[in-house]
Structure formats: structure tokens, C-alpha cells
């Protein structure tokens, strides 16, 4: 089934020049300014180098936490009457980041956070990899309350028949209780989980938790071997990283409550691929309905390439 999607959409055919729809907006200011992001109002911190990056829709990139991360190891403050370098204890750095967040984000957007304390109504559910280099809130600019997120090894979605898992429980809650309108599966380059999948031996009975989990993507592995089996291991992994996203999108449709809402047009399924080696992002939407071209029920629409 994954091959049906692959046949409908050639990832390599994306033209960065024609798909690029991004620009930067920078401004220097002394005060604060309210910016509307995905229906919520957040106030930018009082920073002279605040920058907004627009990629299709408005994304706010707070510089406070990022700058705190870069400067925290050099940050010197008084501690019990003496100066102390943060960095000897990793939790001191986290304490500094938390206090910076509270002062420059939470306090200035107190009303927004008070509303979130009573109710959440995210428009997105994001399924992403647990890889420390791939943080959806960081790369896509999600603000608190905008995305219900679950992360696992290789951003895999098990089929409904697989049984209970953290991902399936999160899917039930996000779709049935939170009524999210979009599910976005985000894969990425150089994924260790996909590398483990591609290295698996068919005839080895391993009790590895990792191998048992990534075997959910075995159909992506098989299609990769068929399409790119004569290429380098690196190229095969990159191919499988994208194939596994399509496989997860198809697995989403095995959940009855998801299939029903997609058929009714009130829930959309999207795939995304983040390449952190060159900081690009590919996005596409899965179409699911009877009577599509070629007799298939699956197709790809709205492919985009952000760079």
C-alpha cells in the first residue's frame, strides 16, 4: 500500500525553487508587540533582535530560550555571595532556562497561559521521532496549546491491530477528545531507528525492544529494498525514512475513528520530512477517498518544499 502513495508522489521531483514560499521578517524595537499565531495571541519578549520567520503561515521563533542555551555555560551569577559558572550541574542550566522562560514568555503572556490551564484545543496532533535533534516545537514554531505531540523511535504509527501502545492511546485521546483537525507525522534525516530497521536480519530472532518496535515499518523496508536495493546504505535509509512516513499515514487509517473522520472531511493527515543536514522541510497531505485516478483510494496533494 505504501507503494501506492510513492507512485502518486515522487519525493525527488520536488523543485525547491518552485515550492519555496518562505521569507524572513526582522525588526528591532524597544517595546513588545502582540503577534497572532494560529488563533492565539502571544507577546514577543522585549528583545532588540526579535525575528519572525514566515514559512507558508506565521511562525514565531522566540530567541530567549535559544540564546539562553548558547550563553548559559558562560553566564555568571552570584551564588551564596560568590560568582558561580553555570554548567557544572546540568540542572542549574535548566533552572536558568526555566526562569528565563517564566520571565520573558509566561509572565508577558499570563492571560494566554491562564486560559491554557483550563482548556486545551490544539489544531494539530504531531507524531515525531524521539531523536534529540528533532523538536517539532522548535523547528515548526508550535506554541503552547497548538500541538498535541507524541514522540517515539522513528516516528512510527502502529496499525490498529497492533494493540495498545503510547501512540495509539494518544491518537484516541487527540482525535476523540481534543477533536484535532490535523495529524502530522514528522520524519527526519539520519534517523537511528530507520537505520536499525534497514540493518535487521530477517532470519534472526532478536528480543531487542528496538527491533521489535521498528519492525512496524517493515513494509517500508521491503519497498525500499525493491526500489533502491542496489544503492548505498545511506541512500536506502533516506528512501526508507520517507517511505515509513507514508506507511504511518496508511496505518492511521486502520483506526476506525480516524478513518471515519477523514472520510467525512473533518480530519486531515499530513506527512513531513525534516532534513537537519541542510535545514529543509518537505510537507504533503494524504488524500483518501473512493474513485481516485487509477482506481486507488490514496493520493498525495499539496506537496511543498520549505528551505
Backbone as CSV, one residue per row, in Angstrom:
resi,resn,N_x,N_y,N_z,CA_x,CA_y,CA_z,C_x,C_y,C_z
1,UNK,0.828,-1.218,0.000,0.000,0.000,0.000,0.856,1.259,0.000
2,UNK,2.041,1.128,0.632,2.925,2.293,0.648,3.320,2.673,-0.756
3,UNK,3.508,1.649,-1.612,3.926,1.924,-2.978,2.884,2.723,-3.734
4,UNK,1.610,2.619,-3.344,0.563,3.407,-3.988,0.798,4.878,-3.771
5,UNK,1.192,5.216,-2.548,1.488,6.623,-2.267,2.743,7.057,-2.989
6,UNK,3.753,6.163,-2.974,5.020,6.517,-3.620,4.815,6.728,-5.103
7,UNK,3.925,5.943,-5.701,3.656,6.093,-7.118,2.939,7.388,-7.417
8,UNK,2.155,7.877,-6.444,1.399,9.112,-6.650,2.260,10.343,-6.434
9,UNK,3.341,10.189,-5.692,4.128,11.369,-5.337,5.602,11.018,-5.311
10,UNK,6.375,11.573,-6.237,7.817,11.330,-6.286,8.512,12.389,-5.458
11,UNK,9.049,12.010,-4.302,9.689,12.974,-3.412,10.842,13.689,-4.105
12,UNK,11.573,12.962,-4.926,12.739,13.560,-5.559,12.367,14.586,-6.607
13,UNK,11.076,14.609,-7.002,10.648,15.535,-8.045,10.358,16.921,-7.508
14,UNK,10.397,17.092,-6.209,10.129,18.406,-5.633,11.163,19.408,-6.122
15,UNK,10.714,20.553,-6.564,11.612,21.613,-7.012,11.682,22.680,-5.949
16,UNK,12.821,22.803,-5.260,12.909,23.787,-4.178,12.614,25.203,-4.645
17,UNK,12.968,25.518,-5.917,12.773,26.885,-6.384,11.307,27.195,-6.596
18,UNK,10.562,26.210,-7.106,9.150,26.465,-7.366,8.306,26.328,-6.128
19,UNK,8.760,25.521,-5.171,7.964,25.277,-3.965,8.312,26.231,-2.841
20,UNK,9.427,26.915,-2.987,9.846,27.746,-1.857,8.875,28.866,-1.615
21,UNK,8.439,28.973,-0.375,7.473,30.019,-0.019,7.816,30.557,1.344
22,UNK,9.055,30.966,1.495,9.447,31.442,2.818,10.153,32.776,2.698
23,UNK,10.025,33.573,3.707,10.783,34.795,3.786,10.937,35.162,5.242
24,UNK,11.843,36.035,5.516,12.125,36.441,6.885,11.697,37.884,7.117
25,UNK,11.212,38.093,8.291,10.835,39.435,8.704,11.572,39.741,9.980
26,UNK,12.464,40.717,9.930,13.226,41.075,11.109,12.882,42.502,11.489
27,UNK,12.931,42.765,12.761,12.675,44.112,13.213,13.388,44.351,14.529
28,UNK,13.785,45.571,14.747,14.375,45.971,16.011,13.398,46.897,16.698
29,UNK,13.225,46.686,17.977,12.270,47.501,18.705,12.631,47.531,20.174
30,UNK,12.103,48.473,20.872,12.357,48.608,22.299,11.224,48.024,23.115
31,UNK,10.006,48.061,22.594,8.868,47.569,23.361,8.487,46.163,22.972
32,UNK,7.243,45.794,23.277,6.726,44.470,22.946,5.657,44.622,21.884
33,UNK,5.381,43.522,21.213,4.381,43.563,20.162,3.597,42.265,20.162
34,UNK,2.275,42.341,20.056,1.424,41.142,20.042,1.383,40.594,18.629
35,UNK,1.570,39.301,18.499,1.530,38.639,17.206,0.542,37.497,17.273
36,UNK,-0.338,37.383,16.293,-1.335,36.316,16.297,-0.774,35.110,15.577
37,UNK,-0.723,33.987,16.274,-0.191,32.756,15.710,-1.216,31.656,15.903
38,UNK,-1.711,31.117,14.791,-2.676,30.005,14.832,-3.820,30.253,15.794
39,UNK,-4.345,31.462,15.782,-5.516,31.756,16.582,-5.226,32.194,17.997
40,UNK,-3.960,32.202,18.417,-3.643,32.610,19.782,-2.792,33.870,19.744
41,UNK,-2.902,34.693,20.767,-2.132,35.922,20.855,-0.989,35.720,21.833
42,UNK,0.209,35.876,21.366,1.381,35.807,22.224,2.176,37.089,22.044
43,UNK,2.774,37.531,23.111,3.561,38.757,23.059,5.035,38.416,22.974
44,UNK,5.680,38.986,21.971,7.112,38.762,21.850,7.842,39.422,23.010
45,UNK,8.925,38.772,23.471,9.715,39.341,24.556,10.374,40.634,24.119
46,UNK,10.788,41.449,25.080,11.428,42.724,24.766,12.889,42.481,24.409
47,UNK,13.133,42.202,23.138,14.473,41.908,22.691,14.724,42.720,21.438
48,UNK,15.915,43.235,21.289,16.222,44.090,20.158,16.419,43.292,18.877
49,UNK,16.658,41.996,19.008,16.931,41.199,17.816,15.831,40.194,17.532
50,UNK,14.606,40.490,17.985,13.496,39.556,17.751,13.292,39.380,16.256
51,UNK,13.068,38.156,15.845,12.919,37.863,14.426,11.759,36.900,14.216
52,UNK,11.015,37.165,13.160,9.940,36.257,12.771,10.331,35.603,11.467
53,UNK,10.057,34.317,11.351,10.258,33.612,10.080,8.906,33.139,9.588
54,UNK,8.566,33.528,8.387,7.288,33.166,7.816,7.521,32.025,6.838
55,UNK,6.894,30.895,7.064,7.009,29.758,6.165,5.600,29.270,5.857
56,UNK,4.979,29.848,4.842,3.605,29.486,4.499,2.631,30.175,5.431
57,UNK,2.763,29.972,6.727,1.963,30.637,7.753,2.922,31.198,8.779
58,UNK,2.415,32.112,9.625,3.318,32.809,10.542,3.865,31.865,11.588
59,UNK,5.186,31.919,11.786,5.828,31.154,12.836,6.629,32.128,13.689
60,UNK,6.476,32.061,14.971,7.241,32.921,15.866,8.375,32.132,16.457
61,UNK,9.575,32.653,16.300,10.739,31.989,16.865,11.252,32.835,18.014
62,UNK,10.961,32.437,19.224,11.465,33.141,20.385,12.966,32.953,20.470
63,UNK,13.668,34.013,20.704,15.123,33.908,20.787,15.595,33.721,22.206
64,UNK,14.696,33.892,23.177,15.142,33.901,24.566,15.731,32.577,25.004
65,UNK,14.999,31.456,24.752,15.481,30.158,25.209,16.707,29.741,24.424
66,UNK,16.691,30.014,23.080,17.833,29.637,22.273,19.077,30.396,22.709
67,UNK,18.913,31.699,22.985,20.051,32.484,23.414,20.516,32.052,24.790
68,UNK,19.548,31.705,25.648,19.913,31.225,26.973,20.745,29.955,26.864
69,UNK,20.385,29.082,25.904,21.116,27.834,25.733,22.544,28.094,25.301
70,UNK,22.728,29.071,24.411,24.063,29.359,23.915,24.934,30.048,24.961
71,UNK,24.300,30.884,25.777,25.074,31.693,26.693,25.153,31.126,28.104
72,UNK,24.356,30.078,28.381,24.237,29.618,29.762,25.549,29.117,30.326
73,UNK,26.365,28.479,29.494,27.626,27.962,30.006,28.593,29.080,30.356
74,UNK,28.367,30.279,29.814,29.223,31.420,30.113,28.569,32.402,31.086
75,UNK,27.333,32.081,31.396,26.592,33.008,32.264,27.095,32.931,33.698
76,UNK,27.427,34.053,34.272,27.949,34.110,35.636,26.966,34.884,36.515
77,UNK,26.619,34.311,37.639,25.708,34.976,38.543,26.190,34.795,39.977
78,UNK,25.675,35.600,40.847,26.042,35.492,42.247,25.369,34.284,42.867
79,UNK,26.093,33.531,43.648,25.549,32.352,44.308,26.167,32.266,45.704
80,UNK,25.364,32.510,46.700,25.798,32.495,48.091,26.988,33.428,48.306
81,UNK,26.836,34.603,47.733,27.857,35.610,47.974,29.046,35.523,47.044
82,UNK,29.065,34.577,46.127,30.195,34.460,45.208,29.680,34.225,43.805
83,UNK,30.545,34.404,42.801,30.161,34.170,41.427,30.369,32.705,41.091
84,UNK,29.408,32.146,40.338,29.464,30.731,40.026,29.140,30.512,38.556
85,UNK,29.911,29.673,37.887,29.696,29.384,36.482,28.659,28.282,36.334
86,UNK,27.580,28.588,35.607,26.564,27.584,35.352,27.113,26.583,34.346
87,UNK,26.928,25.327,34.568,27.416,24.310,33.665,27.961,23.116,34.417
88,UNK,28.413,23.320,35.669,28.915,22.206,36.457,27.790,21.245,36.822
89,UNK,26.602,21.757,37.005,25.416,20.947,37.278,24.402,21.216,36.166
90,UNK,24.035,20.199,35.367,23.117,20.448,34.249,21.766,20.993,34.687
91,UNK,21.356,20.692,35.923,20.073,21.197,36.386,20.128,22.680,36.716
92,UNK,21.309,23.207,36.990,21.421,24.658,37.167,21.142,25.369,35.854
93,UNK,21.598,24.751,34.751,21.314,25.332,33.446,19.819,25.281,33.159
94,UNK,19.181,24.144,33.497,17.738,24.045,33.288,16.987,25.044,34.150
95,UNK,17.458,25.262,35.360,16.832,26.256,36.238,16.911,27.640,35.611
96,UNK,18.070,27.962,35.067,18.241,29.258,34.421,17.298,29.405,33.233
97,UNK,17.193,28.338,32.427,16.301,28.390,31.263,14.838,28.538,31.700
98,UNK,14.447,27.807,32.749,13.065,27.899,33.213,12.739,29.312,33.683
99,UNK,13.641,29.897,34.477,13.388,31.252,34.977,13.367,32.258,33.837
100,UNK,14.188,32.028,32.820,14.169,32.899,31.649,12.839,32.774,30.917
101,UNK,12.334,31.550,30.781,11.032,31.315,30.154,9.919,32.002,30.946
102,UNK,9.965,31.856,32.258,8.911,32.429,33.095,8.897,33.942,32.999
103,UNK,10.073,34.533,32.968,10.161,35.991,32.945,9.821,36.566,31.575
104,UNK,10.313,35.945,30.516,10.222,36.547,29.194,9.098,35.972,28.336
105,UNK,8.457,34.919,28.784,7.376,34.339,27.997,6.108,34.207,28.825
106,UNK,6.185,33.434,29.893,4.997,33.148,30.701,4.391,34.423,31.288
107,UNK,5.201,35.223,31.930,4.689,36.421,32.598,4.082,37.396,31.604
108,UNK,4.722,37.568,30.457,4.230,38.531,29.472,2.997,38.017,28.724
109,UNK,2.729,36.711,28.817,1.546,36.127,28.176,0.679,35.410,29.208
110,UNK,0.547,36.041,30.372,-0.100,35.409,31.509,-1.545,35.008,31.203
111,UNK,-2.294,35.874,30.528,-3.696,35.577,30.225,-3.800,34.334,29.346
112,UNK,-2.917,34.264,28.356,-2.922,33.108,27.459,-2.651,31.818,28.232
113,UNK,-1.672,31.821,29.114,-1.340,30.619,29.873,-2.408,30.274,30.902
114,UNK,-3.086,31.280,31.431,-4.182,31.010,32.346,-5.335,30.317,31.622
115,UNK,-5.591,30.716,30.378,-6.626,30.045,29.584,-6.226,28.599,29.301
116,UNK,-4.944,28.387,28.995,-4.475,27.032,28.726,-4.572,26.141,29.958
117,UNK,-4.469,26.750,31.142,-4.557,25.946,32.360,-5.954,25.365,32.553
118,UNK,-6.943,25.966,31.892,-8.320,25.493,31.997,-8.722,24.563,30.852
119,UNK,-8.139,24.783,29.675,-8.596,24.039,28.500,-7.531,24.066,27.413
120,UNK,-7.373,22.942,26.714,-6.527,22.910,25.528,-7.371,22.527,24.324
121,UNK,-7.120,23.173,23.204,-7.842,22.864,21.963,-6.873,22.966,20.788
122,UNK,-5.878,22.081,20.744,-4.878,22.144,19.669,-5.473,21.804,18.316
123,UNK,-4.946,22.447,17.283,-5.377,22.160,15.921,-4.605,20.992,15.331
124,UNK,-3.458,20.676,15.917,-2.590,19.631,15.385,-2.341,18.536,16.407
125,UNK,-2.231,17.308,15.910,-1.541,16.260,16.637,-0.290,15.967,15.832
126,UNK,0.855,15.965,16.504,2.131,15.736,15.838,2.733,14.434,16.355
127,UNK,3.106,13.566,15.437,3.808,12.326,15.774,5.216,12.457,15.223
128,UNK,6.184,12.560,16.105,7.560,12.831,15.702,8.506,11.831,16.343
129,UNK,9.737,11.851,15.890,10.757,10.953,16.418,11.263,11.462,17.764
130,UNK,11.724,10.526,18.585,12.274,10.887,19.895,13.685,11.446,19.793
131,UNK,14.259,11.460,18.614,15.608,11.972,18.389,15.758,13.374,18.977
132,UNK,16.831,13.587,19.721,17.033,14.870,20.406,17.248,16.022,19.428
133,UNK,17.576,15.713,18.191,17.836,16.766,17.192,16.577,17.228,16.481
134,UNK,15.453,16.578,16.780,14.217,16.858,16.039,13.118,17.235,17.018
135,UNK,13.009,18.506,17.317,11.987,19.009,18.235,10.929,19.752,17.419
136,UNK,9.723,19.207,17.282,8.707,19.855,16.450,8.406,21.289,16.860
137,UNK,8.350,21.550,18.155,8.045,22.910,18.607,9.134,23.883,18.201
138,UNK,10.352,23.394,18.112,11.466,24.257,17.745,11.500,24.499,16.246
139,UNK,11.419,23.425,15.441,11.590,23.591,14.001,10.335,24.131,13.310
140,UNK,9.155,23.910,13.904,7.911,24.378,13.290,7.254,25.508,14.069
141,UNK,7.859,25.903,15.161,7.372,27.077,15.885,6.065,26.897,16.624
142,UNK,5.701,25.653,16.960,4.471,25.458,17.728,4.592,26.126,19.092
143,UNK,3.537,26.831,19.475,3.471,27.473,20.781,2.620,26.616,21.720
144,UNK,2.744,26.811,23.027,1.941,26.020,23.970,0.450,26.074,23.628
145,UNK,-0.159,24.906,23.562,-1.578,24.814,23.253,-1.897,24.582,21.794
146,UNK,-0.879,24.592,20.915,-1.136,24.470,19.482,-1.001,23.053,18.945
147,UNK,-0.198,22.210,19.602,0.054,20.870,19.066,0.104,19.843,20.195
148,UNK,-0.718,18.814,20.064,-0.667,17.664,20.970,0.358,16.705,20.371
149,UNK,1.437,16.439,21.089,2.591,15.775,20.496,2.914,14.465,21.184
150,UNK,3.209,13.446,20.372,3.736,12.192,20.881,5.003,11.888,20.088
151,UNK,6.035,11.438,20.788,7.310,11.141,20.132,7.730,9.714,20.460
152,UNK,8.197,9.016,19.451,8.676,7.657,19.647,9.843,7.389,18.704
153,UNK,10.452,6.231,18.814,11.566,5.885,17.944,11.081,5.760,16.502
154,UNK,11.664,6.559,15.616,11.384,6.528,14.170,9.998,7.026,13.795
155,UNK,9.352,7.767,14.686,8.038,8.375,14.414,7.073,7.406,13.727
156,UNK,6.984,6.197,14.280,6.138,5.162,13.678,4.736,5.157,14.272
157,UNK,3.769,4.824,13.438,2.390,4.631,13.887,2.054,3.153,13.711
158,UNK,1.840,2.424,14.799,1.468,1.011,14.658,0.049,0.903,14.117
159,UNK,-0.262,-0.170,13.382,-1.635,-0.355,12.910,-2.569,-0.637,14.084
160,UNK,-3.845,-0.425,13.861,-4.840,-0.616,14.914,-4.774,-2.016,15.502
161,UNK,-4.493,-2.998,14.665,-4.453,-4.384,15.119,-3.252,-4.675,16.013
162,UNK,-2.319,-3.768,16.056,-1.102,-3.974,16.845,-1.396,-4.005,18.336
163,UNK,-2.475,-3.380,18.735,-2.832,-3.347,20.149,-2.466,-2.027,20.803
164,UNK,-2.462,-2.040,22.130,-2.251,-0.812,22.892,-0.785,-0.391,22.850
165,UNK,-0.566,0.880,22.604,0.756,1.488,22.689,0.555,2.939,23.099
166,UNK,1.633,3.593,23.462,1.530,5.010,23.820,0.981,5.822,22.659
167,UNK,1.411,5.479,21.450,0.967,6.217,20.272,-0.519,6.005,20.008
168,UNK,-0.990,4.760,20.101,-2.413,4.504,19.853,-3.294,5.160,20.908
169,UNK,-2.842,5.165,22.160,-3.606,5.836,23.219,-3.675,7.334,22.956
170,UNK,-2.550,7.913,22.533,-2.518,9.344,22.224,-3.420,9.675,21.051
171,UNK,-3.460,8.794,20.047,-4.335,9.004,18.896,-5.802,9.029,19.308
172,UNK,-6.174,8.104,20.168,-7.568,8.052,20.618,-7.946,9.330,21.362
173,UNK,-7.056,9.792,22.234,-7.349,10.997,23.009,-7.388,12.233,22.118
174,UNK,-6.406,12.357,21.229,-6.318,13.557,20.395,-7.494,13.675,19.443
175,UNK,-7.912,12.557,18.857,-8.975,12.601,17.849,-10.359,12.610,18.492
176,UNK,-10.571,11.759,19.489,-11.910,11.642,20.072,-12.212,12.699,21.123
177,UNK,-11.211,13.095,21.897,-11.449,14.059,22.981,-11.080,15.483,22.590
178,UNK,-9.911,15.653,21.980,-9.455,17.002,21.625,-9.985,17.464,20.272
179,UNK,-10.458,16.528,19.453,-11.021,16.853,18.134,-10.028,17.613,17.258
180,UNK,-8.786,17.165,17.230,-7.804,17.827,16.376,-8.238,17.718,14.920
181,UNK,-7.850,18.713,14.136,-8.244,18.741,12.725,-7.142,18.229,11.807
182,UNK,-5.929,18.110,12.337,-4.793,17.696,11.523,-3.888,16.758,12.310
183,UNK,-3.452,15.689,11.665,-2.418,14.828,12.227,-1.210,14.923,11.306
184,UNK,-0.079,15.282,11.868,1.156,15.458,11.110,2.204,14.470,11.605
185,UNK,2.662,13.586,10.716,3.738,12.648,11.038,5.035,13.224,10.505
186,UNK,5.987,13.475,11.391,7.239,14.131,11.009,8.399,13.146,11.114
187,UNK,9.001,12.832,9.964,10.220,12.049,9.929,11.417,12.959,9.734
188,UNK,12.606,12.369,9.705,13.796,13.220,9.589,14.976,12.451,9.017
189,UNK,15.989,13.183,8.637,17.199,12.604,8.069,18.030,11.908,9.144
190,UNK,18.838,10.956,8.713,19.782,10.243,9.575,19.116,9.686,10.832
191,UNK,17.976,9.051,10.636,17.202,8.511,11.753,17.801,7.183,12.211
192,UNK,18.173,7.113,13.478,18.757,5.898,14.021,17.789,4.731,14.011
193,UNK,16.503,4.999,14.231,15.505,3.942,14.208,15.368,3.319,12.838
194,UNK,15.397,4.147,11.797,15.308,3.634,10.428,16.582,2.872,10.064
195,UNK,17.717,3.337,10.542,18.959,2.600,10.302,18.894,1.211,10.934
196,UNK,18.322,1.129,12.144,18.156,-0.171,12.790,17.219,-1.059,11.975
197,UNK,16.153,-0.464,11.435,15.216,-1.215,10.610,15.904,-1.773,9.370
198,UNK,16.719,-0.958,8.716,17.379,-1.386,7.486,18.483,-2.410,7.750
199,UNK,19.002,-2.458,8.964,20.061,-3.409,9.310,19.522,-4.734,9.828
200,UNK,18.239,-4.813,10.064,17.653,-6.025,10.638,17.848,-7.230,9.722
201,UNK,18.125,-8.378,10.332,18.252,-9.627,9.598,16.933,-10.385,9.701
202,UNK,16.451,-10.837,8.568,15.149,-11.493,8.537,15.126,-12.791,9.341
203,UNK,16.278,-13.497,9.374,16.300,-14.825,9.984,16.790,-14.829,11.419
204,UNK,16.930,-13.637,12.009,17.425,-13.554,13.384,16.259,-13.283,14.328
205,UNK,16.098,-14.124,15.335,15.026,-13.954,16.311,15.565,-13.133,17.478
206,UNK,15.508,-11.813,17.324,16.066,-10.921,18.334,14.988,-10.469,19.304
207,UNK,15.361,-10.385,20.583,14.434,-9.896,21.598,14.679,-8.414,21.881
208,UNK,15.348,-7.752,20.959,15.613,-6.326,21.124,14.305,-5.541,21.068
209,UNK,14.093,-4.689,22.064,12.908,-3.831,22.053,12.914,-2.929,20.819
210,UNK,14.084,-2.433,20.453,14.178,-1.541,19.300,13.773,-2.271,18.030
211,UNK,14.324,-3.472,17.831,13.991,-4.221,16.621,12.509,-4.565,16.553
212,UNK,11.942,-4.940,17.685,10.514,-5.272,17.690,9.663,-4.053,17.361
213,UNK,10.071,-2.894,17.850,9.297,-1.677,17.579,9.441,-1.246,16.125
214,UNK,10.671,-1.150,15.623,10.859,-0.630,14.264,10.352,-1.618,13.213
215,UNK,10.125,-2.874,13.588,9.568,-3.829,12.621,8.176,-3.413,12.160
216,UNK,7.558,-2.458,12.867,6.284,-1.883,12.406,6.454,-1.309,11.010
217,UNK,7.660,-0.830,10.708,7.928,-0.235,9.395,8.494,-1.201,8.376
218,UNK,8.274,-2.499,8.545,8.886,-3.480,7.645,8.393,-3.351,6.204
219,UNK,7.163,-2.893,6.013,6.680,-2.708,4.639,7.470,-1.609,3.935
220,UNK,7.848,-0.565,4.684,8.682,0.493,4.114,10.063,-0.049,3.779
221,UNK,10.560,-0.949,4.612,11.865,-1.573,4.357,11.822,-2.405,3.078
222,UNK,10.766,-3.181,2.910,10.638,-4.022,1.728,10.539,-3.187,0.450
223,UNK,9.747,-2.137,0.475,9.608,-1.285,-0.709,10.904,-0.551,-1.006
224,UNK,11.657,-0.219,0.044,12.950,0.430,-0.150,13.938,-0.526,-0.808
225,UNK,13.972,-1.772,-0.336,14.865,-2.764,-0.927,14.532,-2.984,-2.400
226,UNK,13.232,-2.949,-2.715,12.811,-3.151,-4.099,13.181,-1.966,-4.983
227,UNK,13.085,-0.758,-4.447,13.312,0.438,-5.254,14.758,0.919,-5.240
228,UNK,15.472,0.671,-4.139,16.824,1.232,-4.011,17.820,0.231,-3.448
229,UNK,17.533,-1.053,-3.630,18.386,-2.077,-3.049,19.800,-2.097,-3.562
230,UNK,20.037,-1.549,-4.763,21.377,-1.531,-5.336,22.139,-0.247,-5.032
231,UNK,21.561,0.597,-4.205,22.205,1.862,-3.857,22.894,1.762,-2.505
232,UNK,23.576,2.817,-2.116,24.313,2.813,-0.862,23.368,2.722,0.330
233,UNK,23.917,2.286,1.456,23.106,2.164,2.661,22.516,3.516,3.055
234,UNK,23.276,4.575,2.912,22.797,5.920,3.265,21.603,6.315,2.401
235,UNK,21.686,6.024,1.097,20.585,6.359,0.193,19.361,5.512,0.524
236,UNK,19.578,4.245,0.842,18.455,3.377,1.217,17.759,3.889,2.474
237,UNK,18.548,4.308,3.458,17.950,4.824,4.695,17.133,6.076,4.432
238,UNK,17.652,6.960,3.597,16.914,8.191,3.287,15.597,7.847,2.587
239,UNK,15.646,6.892,1.677,14.427,6.453,0.993,13.443,5.871,1.986
240,UNK,13.940,5.023,2.896,13.066,4.370,3.866,12.487,5.358,4.870
241,UNK,13.247,6.395,5.201,12.742,7.417,6.122,11.448,8.032,5.601
242,UNK,11.395,8.264,4.285,10.197,8.855,3.693,9.110,7.803,3.471
243,UNK,9.521,6.591,3.069,8.547,5.520,2.892,7.830,5.199,4.201
244,UNK,8.573,5.228,5.310,7.963,4.892,6.601,6.929,5.927,7.014
245,UNK,7.121,7.176,6.619,6.121,8.213,6.904,4.820,7.878,6.177
246,UNK,4.943,7.514,4.899,3.751,7.137,4.136,3.088,5.906,4.744
247,UNK,3.908,4.963,5.221,3.351,3.789,5.879,2.600,4.141,7.139
248,UNK,3.124,5.097,7.901,2.431,5.529,9.121,1.120,6.222,8.797
249,UNK,1.088,6.987,7.699,-0.153,7.639,7.295,-1.207,6.596,6.943
250,UNK,-0.786,5.549,6.258,-1.738,4.479,5.929,-2.191,3.743,7.182
251,UNK,-1.264,3.539,8.121,-1.643,2.872,9.373,-2.642,3.698,10.169
252,UNK,-2.574,5.006,10.060,-3.548,5.848,10.749,-4.967,5.510,10.308
253,UNK,-5.125,5.164,9.049,-6.454,4.884,8.511,-7.000,3.537,8.967
254,UNK,-6.186,2.728,9.662,-6.699,1.472,10.210,-7.449,1.699,11.523
255,UNK,-7.333,2.900,12.087,-8.071,3.229,13.307,-9.471,3.693,12.899
256,UNK,-10.522,3.016,13.350,-11.884,3.322,12.872,-12.275,4.781,13.047
257,UNK,-11.945,5.379,14.194,-12.375,6.760,14.431,-11.595,7.758,13.562
258,UNK,-10.413,7.390,13.155,-9.650,8.251,12.251,-10.168,8.107,10.827
259,UNK,-10.361,6.873,10.384,-10.870,6.627,9.034,-12.220,7.312,8.828
260,UNK,-13.073,7.280,9.844,-14.388,7.900,9.723,-14.271,9.411,9.560
261,UNK,-13.447,10.037,10.377,-13.331,11.493,10.309,-12.633,11.962,9.036
262,UNK,-11.662,11.183,8.568,-11.022,11.527,7.298,-12.030,11.414,6.162
263,UNK,-12.843,10.365,6.167,-13.862,10.180,5.133,-14.881,11.306,5.155
264,UNK,-15.158,11.822,6.351,-16.126,12.913,6.487,-15.520,14.276,6.179
265,UNK,-14.223,14.320,5.989,-13.554,15.577,5.646,-13.292,16.491,6.820
266,UNK,-13.360,15.974,8.058,-13.128,16.830,9.227,-11.769,16.566,9.874
267,UNK,-11.004,15.656,9.293,-9.658,15.366,9.775,-8.750,15.154,8.579
268,UNK,-7.581,15.790,8.599,-6.622,15.665,7.505,-5.329,15.030,8.012
269,UNK,-4.721,14.210,7.161,-3.488,13.523,7.502,-2.349,14.075,6.646
270,UNK,-1.240,14.408,7.293,-0.124,15.041,6.611,1.190,14.331,6.949
271,UNK,2.102,14.345,6.001,3.446,13.852,6.237,4.435,14.998,6.148
272,UNK,5.506,14.905,6.921,6.551,15.920,6.882,7.918,15.268,7.024
273,UNK,8.909,15.830,6.361,10.263,15.281,6.433,11.246,16.428,6.661
274,UNK,11.940,16.367,7.783,12.898,17.407,8.163,14.312,16.892,7.925
275,UNK,15.055,17.584,7.083,16.454,17.250,6.826,17.303,18.250,7.594
276,UNK,17.860,17.801,8.726,18.611,18.755,9.548,20.040,18.964,9.048
277,UNK,20.453,18.235,8.013,21.782,18.466,7.454,21.824,19.744,6.625
278,UNK,20.663,20.140,6.063,20.614,21.398,5.303,19.418,22.258,5.688
279,UNK,18.716,21.875,6.742,17.567,22.617,7.266,16.524,22.882,6.186
280,UNK,15.963,21.802,5.652,14.842,21.900,4.729,13.702,21.038,5.260
281,UNK,12.504,21.331,4.790,11.318,20.601,5.266,10.401,20.327,4.088
282,UNK,9.999,19.069,3.938,9.033,18.675,2.917,7.714,18.333,3.597
283,UNK,6.634,18.746,2.977,5.311,18.503,3.561,4.358,18.062,2.466
284,UNK,3.489,17.107,2.781,2.470,16.668,1.837,1.225,16.215,2.599
285,UNK,0.108,16.119,1.905,-1.168,15.729,2.501,-1.690,14.472,1.809
286,UNK,-2.183,13.535,2.613,-2.740,12.295,2.072,-4.213,12.495,1.732
287,UNK,-4.586,12.113,0.517,-5.988,12.115,0.094,-6.503,10.684,0.194
288,UNK,-7.671,10.518,0.798,-8.262,9.186,0.961,-9.739,9.247,0.614
289,UNK,-10.069,8.655,-0.506,-11.482,8.557,-0.897,-11.600,7.578,-2.069
290,UNK,-12.787,7.096,-2.262,-13.048,6.161,-3.348,-13.037,6.891,-4.689
291,UNK,-12.718,6.131,-5.731,-12.851,6.654,-7.088,-11.743,7.568,-7.541
292,UNK,-10.556,7.487,-6.936,-9.445,8.299,-7.399,-8.875,7.724,-8.689
293,UNK,-8.042,8.498,-9.330,-7.466,8.084,-10.607,-6.721,6.753,-10.470
294,UNK,-6.967,5.863,-11.418,-6.306,4.566,-11.389,-6.972,3.555,-10.484
295,UNK,-8.114,3.919,-9.903,-8.828,3.009,-9.030,-8.310,2.957,-7.614
296,UNK,-7.315,3.783,-7.300,-6.762,3.795,-5.949,-7.614,4.653,-5.020
297,UNK,-7.505,4.383,-3.735,-8.185,5.203,-2.727,-7.232,6.219,-2.106
298,UNK,-5.967,6.208,-2.542,-4.972,7.062,-1.917,-4.273,7.926,-2.960
299,UNK,-3.968,9.141,-2.568,-3.223,10.059,-3.436,-2.541,11.112,-2.556
300,UNK,-1.640,11.848,-3.157,-0.927,12.921,-2.462,-1.316,14.261,-3.057
301,UNK,-1.522,15.244,-2.207,-1.805,16.589,-2.711,-0.993,17.610,-1.902
302,UNK,-0.912,18.794,-2.474,-0.249,19.936,-1.835,1.174,19.646,-1.365
303,UNK,2.011,19.040,-2.201,3.411,18.863,-1.784,4.120,20.210,-1.720
304,UNK,4.900,20.397,-0.685,5.626,21.655,-0.505,7.054,21.352,-0.068
305,UNK,7.942,22.255,-0.438,9.337,22.163,-0.035,9.742,23.503,0.568
306,UNK,10.106,23.507,1.838,10.466,24.736,2.541,11.972,24.762,2.777
307,UNK,12.572,25.868,2.405,14.015,25.969,2.607,14.401,27.387,3.010
